[in-house]
């Protein structure tokens, strides 16, 4: 079943999301790990707020969906124009 066919339930405790301004990606043999953090100028380290562990195939699908959204869907929906 495709994700768009399933109903996503977002609980109140995560409804607002977590702000992240930095991320790091790791690759193991059979999984991809995405760490999302918050960088602050006064700190030398980065506190990881969310870690997402995915299969390699899942990460590949996510990469393609993000690319398609950024390059195709977002400009249509938000009327993005690029000025050189």
C-alpha distance (Angstrom), angle and dihedral (degrees) to the residues before:
residue distance angle dihedral
X1 . . .
X2 3.81 . .
X3 3.81 117.8 .
X4 3.82 91.4 -116.3
X5 3.82 88.6 60.0
X6 3.80 93.0 55.6
X7 3.78 125.5 76.5
X8 3.81 111.5 -118.2
X9 3.79 115.1 -146.9
X10 3.80 114.6 -158.5
X11 3.79 111.8 -162.9
X12 3.80 120.3 -141.3
X13 3.80 93.9 -111.2
X14 3.83 91.6 63.0
X15 3.81 100.8 28.8
X16 3.83 94.0 104.3
X17 3.79 93.9 48.7
X18 3.79 127.9 -147.2
X19 3.80 122.5 -77.9
X20 3.79 113.8 -126.7
X21 3.79 127.9 -179.9
X22 3.80 98.3 173.0
X23 3.80 135.9 38.6
X24 3.77 140.5 179.8
X25 3.81 130.0 -157.1
X26 3.79 126.1 -149.5
X27 3.80 127.9 -173.6
X28 3.77 126.7 -151.2
X29 3.79 125.3 177.8
X30 3.80 95.4 -86.8
X31 3.81 105.6 12.6
X32 3.78 145.3 46.0
X33 3.81 121.1 -139.2
X34 3.79 120.8 -154.9
X35 3.81 117.6 -166.2
X36 3.82 116.2 -166.6
X37 3.77 117.8 -165.8
X38 3.74 146.7 165.6
X39 3.78 118.8 -113.0
X40 3.80 119.0 -156.1
X41 3.83 124.5 -169.8
X42 3.81 93.1 -132.2
X43 3.82 93.4 55.7
X44 3.78 130.6 70.8
X45 3.80 94.2 -156.7
X46 3.79 132.6 57.6
X47 3.78 122.1 -127.4
X48 3.80 111.2 -138.5
X49 3.81 108.6 -134.4
X50 3.81 99.8 177.7
X51 3.80 134.0 18.4
X52 3.80 119.0 -165.0
X53 3.81 119.2 -167.8
X54 3.80 116.0 -163.8
X55 3.76 139.3 169.4
X56 3.79 114.7 -102.8
X57 3.79 89.5 -111.8
X58 3.81 91.1 50.3
X59 3.80 90.6 50.5
X60 3.81 90.5 49.1
X61 3.82 90.3 52.1
X62 3.81 91.0 48.1
X63 3.81 90.7 50.2
X64 3.81 91.2 52.6
X65 3.81 92.9 46.5
X66 3.81 92.5 49.6
X67 3.80 91.7 47.3
X68 3.81 91.7 49.5
X69 3.79 92.0 47.0
X70 3.80 94.8 48.3
X71 3.81 95.5 43.3
X72 3.82 101.4 34.7
X73 3.81 116.5 12.9
X74 3.81 102.9 36.5
X75 3.82 95.4 55.2
X76 3.83 90.1 50.6
X77 3.80 96.3 46.6
X78 3.78 98.7 39.0
X79 3.82 99.1 30.3
X80 3.77 92.1 -125.2
X81 3.77 115.7 -172.1
X82 3.76 125.6 -171.9
X83 3.77 120.6 -141.6
X84 3.79 119.3 -161.7
